[in-house]
C-alpha cells in the first residue's frame, strides 16, 4: 500500500512540473517572393528583402524594374503587421502586410486605391 501511495505522489509531483519551451521569435526579416495584383499597369512580382539590425527594420522591393527602398519601416510584434512607404514613379505608396507563418498578406495603397500584396518567405540558402 505504501508503494502505491508513494507512486501516486510521484505522479502528482511530476504532472505539476513545468516544461520550458523555446519561444519562437516571429520576424519578417528575410527574403520574400512577392506579387502585387490588380494595378492599372498589370501585376508585379519580385523579391521583397527585409532586414533587421539592432531592432531597426529596413526593406526594399526588387524586380526587373530595379529596386525600391522603403522608408518608415516598422513591425508591430503585437499585431504582426509590417508597414512602410516607398515611391514608385513619383507616387508615394503605403505598404501594410500581416505576417502569418511564412506568408505576408496585405495591400499597397495610394490615393484611396489598394492593391493586393502577397509574399512567401524564401527558404534560407
N, C-alpha and C positions, 0 to 999 in steps of 0.2 A: 504494500500500500504506500509506503514512504517513497518508493521508486516512482510510482505513478504521480504522486503529488509533486515530487521534485521535477519530473519530466514536464508536468503541467506548468510549473513556474518558469522553467527554462523556455518553453514555447511562448508563454506570455511575454517574457522579457525580450525574446528575440523578435516578436512581432512589433514591439514598441521601438525597436532600434531604427534610427534614421539612416537613410542611404543618401549620401551626397552624390548628386549628378552634376556633370559638367554642363554649365549653362551655355547654350548656343547663342552666339552674338549674331544678330541679324544686321547685315550691312549691304548697301547697294554697290559697294566698291567692287570693281571687276569690269570685264568686257561683256557687252550685251549685243546680240544681233537684234536690230530693231526694224519695225515697219511703221510708217505713217500712212494712213489710208484716207481716201475721200477728199484730197485737196483739189482746188481748181486746176492745178498743174499735174494732177495724177498722183500716184502712190510713190513713196520714197522708201528706200531701205539702205541699211548701212550698219555701222558699228557705233555704239554709244560706249565711251570709255569713262568710267567713274573711278576717281581715286580719293583716298582719304589719308591725310598726313596731319598728325597732331590734332585730330578731331575737326579738321577743316576739309571740306569736300570740294573737289573740282570735277568738272565734266566737260566733254566735248563730243559732238556728233561728227562722225566721219563717213563720207560717201565718195562716190566718183566725182562729185561737185566740189570736194575739198573738205575742210574741217571748220566746224562752227563751235567756238568755245562758249561755254556758259558763263554767266555772271550770277551772283547771288545764289549759289548752290547751297541747299540746306536739306538735311534729312531729319525728319521728326521721328525719333525712336518710339514714341508713344503710339503714333498712328501708322508708322512705316511708310510715310509719304516723302518722296523725293521731289524737290521743286527747284526751279531755276529759270533763268531768262537767257535768250540768245537773239541775235539779229540775223535775219535772212533777207538778203537783197533789200536792205533798208527798212524792213518791217520788224518791229520788236515783237517777239513771241514769248509766251509764257508756257513753261513746261511743268506738268504735275503728273506724277505716277505713283501708284501704290505698289509696294514690294510685297509679294506673296510667294514664298518659297523661292523658286528660280525664275519667276516671272515678274516683270514690271508692266502694269497696265494703267493707262491714263489718257491724257489729252495734251495736245499742243494747241494753244489758242491765241487769237489776235482779232481785235476789232469785233468782238462778240461772236466769232465763229470758233468752233472747236473741232479738231480732227483727231480721230482715234490713234493712239500710240500703243504699241505692244512690243515688248522685248523679252528675249530669252537669254539667260546667262550662258556665256560660252564656257565650256569646261576649261579648267586651268591646264596649261600646256606642261 
